[in-house]
Amino acid sequence: QVQLQESGGGSVQSGGSLKLSCAASGDTRCMAWFRQAPGKERERVAGLYIDSRATAYGDSVKGRFTISLDNAKKTLFLEMNSLKTEDTAMYYCAAGRCTTSTYLGWISRVSAADVTYWGQGTQVTVSS
């Protein structure tokens, strides 16, 4: 069983920055950040494979967001820079089962339906 708890959300002006944290307990090898805006589907933002620190990003956040891990503290981060109003959403930490053969597909293409564990979410609001 994996438990996830996000923190760090808030309100910021366009062009600003925020850093989200996700404290994890339990054993998992693949983690990700998703987001869901009102009326929209939950979308993958970024994924990370714990063993190699391999990462993958959604097209809309490439070059602006960075996913990272403090393994000693079992904490996943999402550093968000150059925020835009369209980044406004509830952000969720996610974890799932993967192997050395499947991790690349998981972190690059996992859909919300295939995620095993979810956090409660933290709200990010970007104003113009």
C-alpha positions in Angstrom: 0.0 0.0 0.0 1.3 3.4 -0.9 0.1 6.6 0.7 0.6 10.1 -0.9 0.2 13.5 0.6 0.6 16.7 -1.5 1.5 20.2 -0.3 2.7 23.5 -1.7 -0.2 24.6 -3.8 -1.5 28.2 -3.7 -2.2 31.3 -5.7 0.4 33.0 -7.9 0.4 35.6 -10.7 1.2 34.7 -14.3 4.9 34.3 -14.8 5.5 33.2 -11.2 6.7 30.0 -9.6 5.5 27.4 -7.2 7.0 24.1 -5.9 4.7 21.2 -5.0 5.7 18.4 -2.7 4.4 14.9 -2.3 5.3 12.8 0.8 5.2 9.1 0.0 5.0 6.0 2.2 5.2 2.5 1.0 7.1 0.9 -1.9 6.7 2.2 -5.4 9.1 2.6 -8.4 7.1 5.0 -10.6 5.6 8.3 -9.6 4.0 11.2 -11.5 2.1 14.4 -11.2 -1.3 14.8 -12.8 -3.6 17.8 -12.9 -7.3 18.4 -13.5 -8.9 21.7 -14.4 -12.7 22.2 -14.0 -14.6 20.4 -16.8 -11.5 18.7 -18.2 -10.0 15.3 -17.9 -7.1 14.5 -15.6 -3.9 14.8 -17.5 -0.4 13.6 -16.8 2.1 16.5 -16.2 5.3 14.7 -15.5 6.6 11.2 -14.5 9.7 9.9 -12.8 11.2 6.4 -12.4 12.8 6.2 -9.0 15.6 3.7 -9.7 17.2 5.8 -12.5 15.6 9.2 -11.9 14.4 9.0 -15.6 11.8 11.7 -16.3 9.2 12.5 -18.8 7.0 15.6 -19.3 3.8 16.5 -21.0 4.1 18.8 -24.0 2.4 21.7 -22.3 4.9 21.9 -19.4 8.2 21.0 -21.1 10.9 23.5 -20.3 8.8 25.1 -17.5 8.2 22.3 -15.0 10.8 20.0 -13.3 10.0 16.8 -11.5 12.5 15.5 -8.9 12.8 13.2 -6.0 14.5 13.3 -2.6 14.7 9.5 -2.0 16.0 9.8 1.5 12.8 11.7 2.5 10.6 9.8 0.1 9.4 13.1 -1.3 8.5 13.9 -4.9 8.6 17.5 -6.1 7.2 19.5 -9.0 8.9 22.8 -9.5 6.8 25.0 -11.7 8.2 28.1 -13.4 6.8 30.6 -15.9 3.3 29.7 -14.8 0.4 30.5 -17.0 -3.3 30.9 -16.3 -4.0 27.7 -18.1 -1.9 25.9 -15.5 -4.7 26.5 -13.0 -5.9 23.1 -11.8 -5.9 20.6 -8.9 -2.6 18.9 -8.9 -2.4 15.2 -7.9 0.5 13.1 -6.9 0.3 9.5 -8.4 2.2 6.3 -8.0 2.0 2.9 -9.7 3.7 -0.4 -10.3 6.3 -0.6 -13.0 9.5 -2.6 -13.8 12.7 -2.0 -15.6 10.8 -3.1 -18.8 7.7 -1.0 -18.3 8.8 2.1 -16.5 9.4 4.2 -19.7 5.9 3.6 -20.9 4.5 4.4 -17.5 6.2 7.7 -16.9 5.7 8.8 -20.5 2.1 7.6 -21.3 0.3 6.5 -18.1 -3.3 7.5 -18.1 -5.3 8.4 -15.0 -7.2 5.2 -15.3 -4.1 3.1 -15.0 -2.7 4.8 -11.9 -2.8 2.7 -8.8 -2.4 5.3 -6.0 -3.5 8.9 -5.7 -3.0 11.7 -3.3 -5.8 14.1 -2.3 -4.6 16.9 -4.5 -3.4 20.5 -4.0 -4.9 23.5 -5.8 -2.8 25.7 -8.0 -4.4 29.0 -9.2 -2.6 31.3 -11.6 -4.0 34.7 -12.2 -3.3 37.2 -15.0 
